[in-house]
């Protein structure tokens, strides 16, 4: 899986990235008592205001296991994927104690001495264990550093984890297994509404060897939150991305051209449709643009699990849907090639890679 080089960058709004070389992490910089303004290298000002909405879909996952409610539940999931590309998942079956343990162990990693974390600083995008930060350059040639520190791990089909803290390996193994199973059940639910056979979906996406990445993002308080950003607008490669946080909101999603705060109840999982699910459903499900903003009061930490098909899977629109629609609306591409292209060719004439995959009428 070392050939996967971009699933962990997921920045479809950038032209390029460069690893951020630093002697001390952003956490240390932000803890500095004399930091009153954002250093110029972090400056990013293109942030339209976001609204709060009570219409973001909430999905009760437990209804999928109830024969009397399953039909409505899978219909609600499909509608959320088609209309919003995003939903809040409750009653998902992952113990709150496990979610808290993963967050706590991850925070222990960020609290390690800088010297101990330095061994995992990103040397290349393909490293299966890496931490640090990076600079991005937009199509308008604006270069800036993200206001966050990250830890990124490839956890399936091969599992990778830092040696410290020791507890992280134990809790992350269980968490990655549970979220992988959850993602597969969501894919099956969407496929069921589209009348796609389970065996066909498993075979095409090669879900037994699915690529899964764990990412933890640490956002220290920012003295000028309107002058920096955690992660700029982007879509994710893969099928479904899961996100939990430490109780401090910061995820924003785009819907009908407007940005919305993605606020969530305790012990829920924020779920967004990713690019390959949009392609596989021939455009029925929508991979949603989202971003991470920062605040001046409290540190924020998000735990992300990106669930994709196998790196070897060639993902295009499902054949039965192409037959039903009369044509394919997207080009097929091997998944590992897609995520590499997202990093190296993230925009062509201002278009994100997902837009480049669309087949338009001439």
N, C-alpha and C positions, 0 to 999 in steps of 0.2 A: 504493500500500500504506500510505500515511500514515493511512488510516482505521482500520487495525488498531491498537487501543489497549490491549489487555489480554493478548495472547499472551506478552508479555514480563514480565508481573507474576505470572502463574500461582500466585496465592495463594488457593485456594478456601476457606481457613479464616479469611478476614478479612472484615470489614464494609467497610473503606475504607482508602485509603492516602493519605499526603500526602508530596510530595517533601521530602527532608531538606535544608534549607538549612544549609550549613556553610562556614566559612572555610578549614578544612583537612580533608582526608579522614580516614577512620577509620584508615588506615595511619599517618598522622602522629600521631594521638592514641595509637594502640597502641604506637608507638615511643617514646613519652614515658617517660623513666626513672622518673618518679614515679607512674606509673599502677599502683596496687596493688589497686584494686577497680573493678568495673564501674560507670560512671556510671549514675545512676538511670534515665535515659531509655532505656537498653538493657535494663532488667530484664525478664526473661521466665523464669518458673520452671516452667511446665507441661511437663516433659520426662520421660515414663516411661522407665525403663531399657530398653536394647536388648540382645539376645542375639546370639551369633555362631553361624551355622549353615553346615554344609557341604552342605546340600541345595538351596541356591539354584541354579537351572538354569544350566549352562554350555553354550553353543551353538557348535559348530565350523562357522563359515560356509562354509569351503572344501568341506564335504560337499555343499552345494547344487549345486556344479558337477560333482560326481562322479555319473554316471548310476546307479552301483550303490548310492550312499548317499543320493541326493536324497529318495527317498520317506520314509525314516526321518528325515532332517534336517528336512523341512517338518513332519512329524508332531511332532517334538520342539519346534520353534518354536511351533507352535499350542498344544501342551500347556503350555509355559511361559507363553504369553500368557493362557491360560485359568485356570491354577492359581495362578500367582504374579503375573502382570502385569509381570514383570520377568525379565531374564536377563543373563548375562555373555557377551559376544560375543568369541570368539577367532578367529584366522586369518581376519580380515575383509578383508585385502587393502590396508588403508591403511598406508603405510610408517611405521614407528616414527619415522624421521627427520622426516617431515612433522608428525606429532603433536607431537614435541618442539619443532619450529620454531614451531608455532602457540603452544604454551605459552610459549616464550621470548619471542616477539614480544609476546604479551599482557602478560607480566610487565614488559616494557619500557614498555608504556603505563602501567601502574600506578605505575611508578617515575618517570614524567615529573613535572616540577615542578607543584605544585598550580595555578599560574597557567595553564599550558598545558592542563591537563585541564578547567579551569573553563569553557572555551568549549563543552564538550559536556555540562555539567550539565543534567539533565532539566528542561525548561521545561514539557513536557506529555508524557503517556504515549505520544503518537503520534509523537514524534521518532524518525526512523529511526536516529539515532546519539545515544546518551545514556550518561551515567555518573553515579555518585553513590551515593545510598542513599535509603531512604524509611522513614517511620513507618507502622505498621499499627495498626488498631483492631479488636479481636475482638468477637464478639457479646456477650461479658461486659463490654464497654467497657474492656478493658485496652489501653492504647496504649503502644507501645514502638518503638524503633528497632532495625533488624536489625544484627547484628554482621558486617557485610561491606561492601565497596565493589564496585560492579559496572560492567561495560561491556556494553551491549546494542546489537546492530547488526542491521538488516534486511538479509539477504544474497540473498534471492530472492523474487519474480522480478526485483527491482531490487537491485543490490549497493551497499551503503553501508559506508564505512570511514573512520576518522579519518586525517588527513594524517600524523600521527606515531604510532608509528615507521613509516617507509616500508616496511619489510619486512613489516609486518602485512598490507597489502593483497595482496601477492604470494602469501604462504603461505595466507591465508584464502580467497582465490579458489579455489585448488586444493582445500583442505580442505572447503569448503562444497559444491563440485561432487561430490567423492568421497562425502561423507556423504549427500548428496541421492540419489545413485544407490544407495547401500547401503540407505537407508530405503525406496526404491521396490521394491527386490528383496525386502525383508522383507514389505512389504505384499502383493506378488505371491505370496510363499510362503504367507502366511496365507490369502489368497484362494483359492489352489489347493486347500488342504485343505478349504475350504468350498464347493468346486465353483462358484466365481464366475468368470466369463469375464474375462480380462485387459482386453479392450476395454471391457466394462461398467464395471469398476472405474476405469479411466483416465477414462472419460467422466463418471462421476458425481462423482468426487473432483477432476477437472480437474488431474491431477498434472503436466501440462506447465507449469502456472503456479502450482505449489505455493508456499505461503508458508513461508519458512524463516528462522529467527532464530538468530543466534549470541549467546551470552551467556558472559561470563567473570566469575566470582565470586572475589573476594579476601577471605580470612578471616584477619586477623592473629591472633597468639596472644592469648588472652583470659585475664586474671588470674583470673576466676571463671567457668569454662565452664558451670557449672550454673546461672548467673544470667543467661545471654544465649543467643541462638540465631542461627544464620546465616540460615536460612529455616524458618518453622514448617510444620507438616504441610499438604500440599496435593496436588492432582492437577494435571496439565498439560493444556492444550488441545492438540489436534493428533492425530497418528497415532502416531509414535514419537519419543521424546526420547533423545538420545545424550549420555553424559557420560564425560569422562576427567578425571584429576586429576594433581597433581604428586607423587604417591606418598604423600600424607597422606590417609588415609581420613576420611570425615565424613558420607557419605551413609547414611541409614538408611531402610529400607522397612518398610511394615506388611503383615503376612501373618497371616491368621486371628486378627486382634485383637492380635497381638504385634509389637513392633518388633525388627528385625534389622539388624545392621551389614552393609552391602553392601561387603564386601572383595573386591578383584579382583586378578588377576595382572597383571604388567607387559604393556603394549601391548594390553590388552583394552579393550573399550568396555562401559560399563554402559548397558543399554537398558531403558526402561520404556514400557509401553503408555500412550497418552494418551487423552483423553476421546472424541475423534471415532472412534477405532478401536473402542472399546467400543460406541458408538452404532451405527456402521456394521455391526458384526457382531451386532447385536441382543442384546448382552450376553454373547456368548461369550468375548470377550477382556475383561480386567479392567483398567481404569485404576487404578493403584495409588497409595495415599497414600505420600508420602515427605517427608523433611525433611533439613536440613543442620545438623549440630551442630558446635560449635567445641571447641578444645582450648587448653591453657595453654602448650604446649611449642613448637609449630612452626606457621609460617604455612601455610595451605592455599589452593590455587587450583584451581578446577574450571572446565573448559571444556565448555559445554553447547551442543548444536545441537538446536533444536526443529523437527521436520519435520511440517508440516501439509498439509491439502488446500489448494486455492486459496481465497483469501478470498471468492471469488464462489460457491463450491460450497455447495449446500444439502445438508447431511449429515443423513441419517436412516438407519434400518435398511435394508440392501440388500433390494430388492424380492424376489429369490428366497428370501432367508432369512425374510422376513415370510410369504411363501406357505407355506414349509416349517413355520414355527412356528405358523401360524394367526393371528398378529397381531403388530403392532409393539409393542415394549416401551419405545420412546423416541420422543419427538417430534422431527421434523426442524427444523433451524434453519440459516440461512445462517452460514457459519463466522465471518465478520467480526462478525456480530451476536452470536454465541456468546461470542467473546472479549471483546467490549465488555461484555456482560452479566456475564461473570465478574468483571470489575473493579467495575462500578457496582452490580451486584446479586448479589454473590458468595454471599450467604446470605439466604435468605428463611425466616423462622421457624426459623433454625438449620440450614437445609439448604444444602449446596453446590450450585452451578449444575447439576452433573451429576445430582444427585438430583432436582432440579426438572424435568429433562428426562424422567424415567421416567414411564411410564404405568402406574398401578397399577389392579388390579381393584377395582371398587367393590362 
